[in-house]
Amino acid sequence: MYTTPEQLNSANKANVETLLTIANTAFASAERLAALNLNTARVLLEDAVGNAKALMSVKDVQGFMGMQTTLTQPTLEKAVAYSRSVYEIATQTQEELGKVFEGQFAEMNKNVSTALDQAAKNAPAGSDVAVAAVKSAIAAANSAYDSMSKAARQVAEMTEANVAAATSATVKAVGAAKAKKAA
């Protein structure tokens, strides 16, 4: 029932590894977001300069109206692509962190189960009922955790499908509006 220095050392190493994994995941995601934001800012600046030059070359109102339609479509498409990329980075980060936390939860369950088994071996006679009650409570908590995890995955899948559908619909609607104005 006593914890040995080797067990403490092993647990500490595992905790440090977990923290490093979490930190590396967070830094990788932050790096991807920063790169995405820098690239987006660069493209927006280039587009703004190009758009300003194009607008300065317009000679009449009809040309201005036609230019407005021409400039709106690429900007909207880039905004949709940016949103899609941010969502992808966030989803991947959440999945990676979820795997880490699930592994930690499984390890904690294993350790609690081992400790309970050790306690049951050393417990006085008649304490079987208390140990069984604790094991039953742990099993119920595990079942609730599994149910919540499954529900969260289903919500994430539905959200991803809805975001993809909304993005596709937006791009199609803008494309249809552009085609209609051009006709």
N, C-alpha and C positions, 0 to 999 in steps of 0.2 A: 504494500500500500504506500510505501515511501518512495519519493522520487529520487533517483540517483543523479549525481552530477552529469553523467553521460546522457541521461534522458533530458535534462535541462539544456545541455549543450546542443543536443540534436534538435530540440524544439526551437531554441533560439536561432539556429542555422536555418531551419525551415521558415521561420517567421521573417528573417532577413531576406531570404530568397523570394518569398511572397511579396514583400515590400518592394524589392528591386523589380520584380515583374510588373507590379502595379505602376511604379514610377516610370519604367521604360515604356509601358503602354501609353501612359499619360503624355510623356515627352514626344513619343512618336506621333501621337494624334495632334498635339499642339504644333509640331513641326509641319505636318501635312496641312493643317489649317492655315498656318502662317504662309506656307508656299502658295497655297490656293489663293489666299487674300492678296499676296504680293503680285501674283500673276494676273489676278482679276483687276487689281488697281492699275497695273501697267496697261492692260488691254483697254480698260475704260478711258485712260488718259489718251492713248493713241486714237481710240474711236472718237473721243470728244474733239481732238484736234482735227481729225479728218472730217467730222460732221460740221465743225465750225467753218472749215475751208469750203465744204460743199454748199453750206447755207449762204456764204458770202458770194458765191458765184451765181446764185439765183437772181434772175432779172425781173420776174413778175410773180403775182399771187398764185397763179396756177402752178408754176414751177415750185413755189414754196410748199403748196399743198401736196404735190406729188413727192417732194423731197421728204416731207414729214412722214408719209406712209413708208417710204423706202427706209428711213432711219429707224422707225419704231420696231419693225420685225426683228432685225438682228439684235437689238438691245434686249428685247423680251426673251429671245432665245438664249442669250447669254445669261440673263438673270435666272431662267429656268435651269440651265446647266449648272450654274453656281449653286443654286439651292439643292439640286440633286447631288452634287459633290459633297456639300456640307452634310446632308442627310446620310450619305454613304459613309463618310468618316465617322460620324456620331454612332451610326448603327454598328460598324465594325468595332469601334472602341467599346461599346456596351457589350457586345458579344464576347470580346476578349476578357473584359473585367468580370463578366458573368461566369465565364469558365473558371477564373481564378477563385471567385467567391464560392462557387459550387464545390470546387476541390477542397477549399478550407472547411466548408460545412461538412463534407463527407469525412474529412480527417477528424474534425471535432466530434462527430458522431461516433467514429471508431474509438477515439480516446475515452469518451464518456462510457461507452459500452464496456470497454476493457476495465475501466475503473469500477464500474458497477459489478462486473463479474468478480473482480478482486475483493470488493467490499462484501459481496455475498459469501465468498469463501471464508472470510474472517469474521463475519457477523455472528452474533449469538443466535442460538436456536430460537425459532419463532419469528425471526425477522424476514423470512421469505416473502411474507405478504407485502411488507414495505418495499422491498427490492422489486417485486413484481409490479407494484403500483408505479414506481418510478420508471421502470422499463415501459410500462403501458403509456405513461405520459409522454415519454420520449418518442415512442412509436407514433402516437397521435400528432405530436409536433412535426415529426418527419413527414407524415402523410399530408398535413396542412401545408408544409413547405413545398412538397412536390406538387400539390394542387395549385398553389399560387404560382409556382414556376411555370407550370403548363399554361395557366391562364395568361401569364405575362408574355409567354412566347406567342400564344395565339393573338393577343392584342398587338404585339409587334409585327406579326405577319400581316394582320388585317391593315394596320397603319401603313405598312410598306406598300401593300397592294393599292390602298386608297391614294397614297402620294403618287405612285406611278400612274394611276388612272387620271388623277387630276392634272398632273404634268402633261401627259399625252393629250388630254382634252384641251388644255390651254394652248399648247403649241398648234394643234389642229385648228382651233377656233381662230387664232391669230392668222394662220396661213390661209384659212378660208376667207377671212375678212380682207386680207391683202389681195387675194385673187379676185374677190368681188369688186374691190375698188379699181383694180387694174382693168377689169372688163368693161 
